[in-house]
Amino acid sequence: MSLDEGNPRGRARKPPIAPASVYAPLGRRRWWWYAYRCRICGAHQFGRARSLDLVTGVRRASCGHQVSVMAARVYTSPEAA
């Protein structure tokens, strides 16, 4: 089975975009938390990153599909707003 079997031009497909809700560090928590839904199978995924910049990017979800995570909503603490 070839990798480009379903793609007539033979190009690598971009992974689907998965919009994520991102939660800022609060209290003793120092990492950014994010939640998103896999666009292929619909499974909800959770993750964490040391900075807001590291939330976005292409990654393999725990369901096994490759997705491009995009920060759609960023929730910060009330005193930061």
C-alpha angles and dihedrals in degrees: 000000000000123000093231096047094117095039113075096200094051094236123140111255121236113241115251118266115253112198110217136202107227124203120202122228111275130184112336092348110105101178130079112243123208137184128196141161121241107244092211104051103009096238116149115237133195129201144159136217136189093234138018091249091059093056094076125067144075115307142154111254121222089255087065099251123122113236138171108234116214124186102238099165127021118197116198132180117279093245091054092057 
